[in-house]
Amino acid sequence: MNYRQKTKKDINKLMRDVLRAVYHFERFKEKYFGITYELYYAMTCIDSKSKQTIGGIANTMDIPLHKATRIVQRLYAKRLVERTTSSRDKRVVYVRLTGEGKKCLKAIEDFCYDTVMTNVQNVSACEFENLVQVAAKIPDILALPQYNTKEVQYGK
């Protein structure tokens, strides 16, 4: 069957299967490392810049500022980040990973890499290359349309 002829049922099943696999993978990581997916994602946002603000984290994660503040507080309580208030504007707080935070992030990323590389031994080199190419396109495939959240209703 041509991939463009996949039915809504086929696509929904595929999405559920992927969601199930990611869900169980993330739950295992959370139990093993003590870091939720949300905290892990925030750590990757913080690590991506030498100087990251809580506002920058909120923008990248597309969450309200107060929620980003709570995430940073949880990371700070685990000693994974340090906070510095801007000398120019006391409302601006810079966040960066501590040495412990960098070690934790590296351990999680090493675990992910090792798991994938162990499990892809079950697929051919061609299938693996196809997987890498498709995975690189997932942000485009799952790109969300622009919408007004106040207008979004279930079932429409």
matplotlib code that plots the C-alpha trace (Angstrom):
import matplotlib.pyplot as plt

x = [0.0, 1.3, 2.1, 0.0, -3.0, -2.7, -6.0, -6.7, -7.0, -3.5, -1.9, -3.7, -2.5, 1.1, 1.0, -0.4, 2.3, 5.0, 3.5, 3.4, 7.1, 8.1, 5.9, 7.5, 11.0, 10.5, 9.0, 12.0, 14.4, 12.4, 12.7, 16.3, 17.6, 15.0, 14.4, 11.0, 10.8, 9.9, 13.0, 15.2, 13.8, 14.4, 18.0, 18.6, 17.2, 19.6, 22.5, 21.9, 23.1, 25.9, 23.5, 19.9, 17.2, 14.0, 12.1, 14.2, 13.3, 9.6, 9.8, 11.6, 9.3, 6.2, 5.1, 4.1, 6.9, 5.6, 5.8, 9.4, 10.2, 8.9, 10.8, 14.0, 13.2, 12.9, 16.2, 17.8, 16.6, 18.3, 21.5, 21.4, 21.3, 22.5, 20.7, 22.2, 20.2, 21.1, 23.0, 21.1, 17.6, 16.7, 13.7, 16.0, 17.4, 20.1, 20.3, 23.1, 23.8, 26.0, 28.8, 26.3, 23.7, 26.1, 27.0, 23.3, 22.4, 25.4, 24.4, 20.8, 22.0, 24.6, 21.8, 19.5, 22.3, 23.4, 19.8, 19.1, 22.4, 21.8, 18.2, 19.0, 21.1, 17.8, 17.3, 19.3, 21.7, 19.3, 16.4, 18.6, 19.5, 15.8, 15.0, 17.6, 16.3, 12.7, 13.6, 15.3, 12.0, 9.8, 9.8, 8.3, 5.9, 4.6, 4.7, 1.6, -0.6, -0.8, -3.9, -5.5, -5.6, -8.8, -10.6, -9.5, -12.2, -12.2, -13.9, -13.5]
y = [0.0, 3.5, 5.3, 8.2, 5.9, 4.9, 5.3, 7.4, 4.2, 3.1, 6.4, 6.6, 3.0, 4.0, 7.1, 5.1, 2.4, 5.1, 6.9, 3.6, 2.9, 6.4, 6.4, 3.2, 4.3, 7.7, 6.0, 3.7, 6.7, 8.5, 5.6, 4.9, 8.5, 10.3, 12.9, 13.4, 14.0, 17.6, 18.1, 16.3, 18.5, 21.6, 20.5, 20.2, 23.7, 25.0, 23.1, 24.5, 28.0, 29.3, 31.8, 30.7, 32.7, 31.2, 33.2, 31.6, 28.2, 29.1, 30.2, 27.1, 24.7, 26.8, 27.0, 29.9, 31.6, 30.5, 26.9, 27.3, 28.9, 25.8, 23.5, 25.4, 25.3, 21.5, 21.2, 23.5, 21.4, 18.4, 20.5, 20.1, 23.8, 27.1, 30.4, 33.9, 37.1, 39.6, 42.6, 44.9, 43.6, 41.8, 40.2, 38.2, 35.0, 33.1, 29.3, 26.9, 23.3, 22.5, 19.8, 17.3, 18.5, 18.0, 14.5, 13.6, 14.9, 13.0, 9.8, 10.1, 10.8, 7.9, 5.6, 6.7, 6.2, 2.8, 1.6, 2.7, 1.2, -2.1, -2.4, -1.4, -4.5, -6.1, -4.1, -3.9, -1.1, 0.2, 0.2, 2.0, 4.7, 5.1, 5.4, 8.1, 10.0, 9.8, 10.6, 13.8, 14.8, 14.1, 17.8, 18.7, 15.7, 16.6, 20.4, 21.9, 24.4, 27.9, 28.2, 30.3, 28.1, 29.9, 28.7, 25.1, 22.7, 18.9, 17.3, 20.2]
z = [0.0, -0.9, 2.3, 1.3, 1.1, 4.8, 6.5, 9.5, 11.5, 10.3, 11.2, 14.6, 15.4, 14.4, 16.6, 19.5, 19.1, 19.0, 22.0, 24.0, 23.2, 24.1, 27.3, 28.6, 27.6, 29.4, 32.5, 32.8, 32.5, 35.2, 37.6, 36.8, 36.8, 38.9, 36.2, 34.6, 30.8, 31.5, 33.7, 31.1, 28.3, 30.4, 31.1, 27.3, 26.9, 29.6, 28.1, 24.6, 25.6, 27.7, 29.3, 29.5, 31.2, 32.8, 30.2, 27.4, 28.9, 29.0, 25.3, 24.1, 26.0, 25.1, 28.7, 31.0, 32.9, 36.3, 35.2, 33.9, 37.3, 39.1, 36.8, 37.6, 41.3, 41.1, 39.2, 41.7, 44.6, 43.0, 42.6, 38.8, 38.1, 39.5, 39.3, 38.9, 39.0, 36.4, 37.7, 35.2, 35.8, 39.0, 37.3, 34.9, 36.3, 34.4, 34.7, 33.9, 34.6, 37.5, 37.2, 38.6, 36.1, 33.2, 34.5, 34.8, 31.3, 29.9, 31.7, 30.3, 26.8, 27.0, 28.1, 25.2, 22.7, 24.1, 24.1, 20.5, 19.2, 21.0, 19.7, 16.1, 15.8, 15.0, 11.8, 8.5, 7.8, 5.1, 7.6, 10.2, 7.6, 6.7, 10.4, 10.9, 7.8, 9.0, 12.6, 11.4, 9.8, 12.8, 13.9, 10.5, 10.4, 13.9, 13.4, 15.0, 13.1, 14.5, 16.6, 19.2, 22.3, 23.5, 20.3, 20.5, 21.5, 21.6, 18.6, 16.2]

ax = plt.figure().add_subplot(projection="3d")
ax.plot(x, y, z, "-o")
ax.set_aspect("equal")
plt.show()
